[in-house]
Amino acid sequence: MNYVRTATSPQVARVVDLLDRAYGGDAWHGPSLTESLADVSAKLAAARPLHDMHSIWEIVLHVIGWKHEVCRRVEGADPGMPSEGDWPDVKSPTDSHWASAREELENAHRRLIAATRLLPESRLVDMVGAHRDRPLGTGVTFFAMLMGAVQHDVYHAGQIVLLKKVASEMRD
């Protein structure tokens, strides 16, 4: 992909900055999504220290799917569920598959950033979908959807930090 490096407007540039901070660092709230994943092995990613919660790996696959879906919407597609599904299954928990999932997360984020940079500022107030559907994330403006993507990374970064802490305490 050929990524455009400049945003089309100051408002879009602010959105891109917030997406990048929540995903990649220098976030006000604490560890970004990638910072929370920095020391996660495939074994830890696949573990279920809390049996009623998703694993770190499942969270990563979920985030990838929603980054792709938000990107599709920004690029002009009708809203839908992520093509990968809301909570994709971990196929085979190997080191190489974990490295691939981490790479796909990075690629999904870069694609979302590139698409958002091309978004005309006037589209930030356009509606996503015809009616409000909270699970699908429709019936809000593009700005609200993109801020939701920021919040999504923050929320799941927090979950990952907590899952790592629980797993560490179970080992001790």
ZISULKA-V213780 format. One record per residue. N is the residue number from 1. D_LAST is the distance of its C-alpha to the last C-alpha in whole Angstrom. Layout:
n:N d_last:D_LAST
n:N d_last:D_LAST
This chain:
n:1 d_last:45
n:2 d_last:47
n:3 d_last:45
n:4 d_last:47
n:5 d_last:46
n:6 d_last:48
n:7 d_last:47
n:8 d_last:51
n:9 d_last:51
n:10 d_last:49
n:11 d_last:47
n:12 d_last:46
n:13 d_last:45
n:14 d_last:43
n:15 d_last:41
n:16 d_last:40
n:17 d_last:39
n:18 d_last:36
n:19 d_last:35
n:20 d_last:34
n:21 d_last:33
n:22 d_last:30
n:23 d_last:30
n:24 d_last:30
n:25 d_last:29
n:26 d_last:30
n:27 d_last:30
n:28 d_last:30
n:29 d_last:28
n:30 d_last:25
n:31 d_last:23
n:32 d_last:26
n:33 d_last:25
n:34 d_last:25
n:35 d_last:23
n:36 d_last:20
n:37 d_last:20
n:38 d_last:21
n:39 d_last:17
n:40 d_last:17
n:41 d_last:17
n:42 d_last:19
n:43 d_last:16
n:44 d_last:14
n:45 d_last:18
n:46 d_last:19
n:47 d_last:16
n:48 d_last:16
n:49 d_last:13
n:50 d_last:16
n:51 d_last:18
n:52 d_last:21
n:53 d_last:21
n:54 d_last:22
n:55 d_last:20
n:56 d_last:20
n:57 d_last:22
n:58 d_last:24
n:59 d_last:24
n:60 d_last:25
n:61 d_last:28
n:62 d_last:29
n:63 d_last:30
n:64 d_last:32
n:65 d_last:34
n:66 d_last:35
n:67 d_last:35
n:68 d_last:38
n:69 d_last:39
n:70 d_last:40
n:71 d_last:41
n:72 d_last:44
n:73 d_last:45
n:74 d_last:45
n:75 d_last:47
n:76 d_last:50
n:77 d_last:48
n:78 d_last:48
n:79 d_last:45
n:80 d_last:43
n:81 d_last:40
n:82 d_last:38
n:83 d_last:39
n:84 d_last:36
n:85 d_last:35
n:86 d_last:33
n:87 d_last:30
n:88 d_last:31
n:89 d_last:29
n:90 d_last:27
n:91 d_last:29
n:92 d_last:27
n:93 d_last:23
n:94 d_last:24
n:95 d_last:24
n:96 d_last:27
n:97 d_last:27
n:98 d_last:25
n:99 d_last:26
n:100 d_last:30
n:101 d_last:28
n:102 d_last:27
n:103 d_last:31
n:104 d_last:32
n:105 d_last:30
n:106 d_last:32
n:107 d_last:35
n:108 d_last:35
n:109 d_last:35
n:110 d_last:37
n:111 d_last:40
n:112 d_last:39
n:113 d_last:40
n:114 d_last:43
n:115 d_last:44
n:116 d_last:44
n:117 d_last:46
n:118 d_last:49
n:119 d_last:49
n:120 d_last:52
n:121 d_last:51
n:122 d_last:53
n:123 d_last:51
n:124 d_last:48
n:125 d_last:50
n:126 d_last:51
n:127 d_last:50
n:128 d_last:47
n:129 d_last:49
n:130 d_last:51
n:131 d_last:49
n:132 d_last:46
n:133 d_last:43
n:134 d_last:40
n:135 d_last:38
n:136 d_last:40
n:137 d_last:40
n:138 d_last:44
n:139 d_last:47
n:140 d_last:45
n:141 d_last:47
n:142 d_last:45
n:143 d_last:44
n:144 d_last:42
n:145 d_last:41
n:146 d_last:40
n:147 d_last:38
n:148 d_last:36
n:149 d_last:35
n:150 d_last:34
n:151 d_last:32
n:152 d_last:31
n:153 d_last:29
n:154 d_last:27
n:155 d_last:26
n:156 d_last:24
n:157 d_last:23
n:158 d_last:21
n:159 d_last:20
n:160 d_last:19
n:161 d_last:17
n:162 d_last:16
n:163 d_last:14
n:164 d_last:13
n:165 d_last:11
n:166 d_last:10
n:167 d_last:9
n:168 d_last:6
n:169 d_last:5
n:170 d_last:6
n:171 d_last:4
n:172 d_last:0
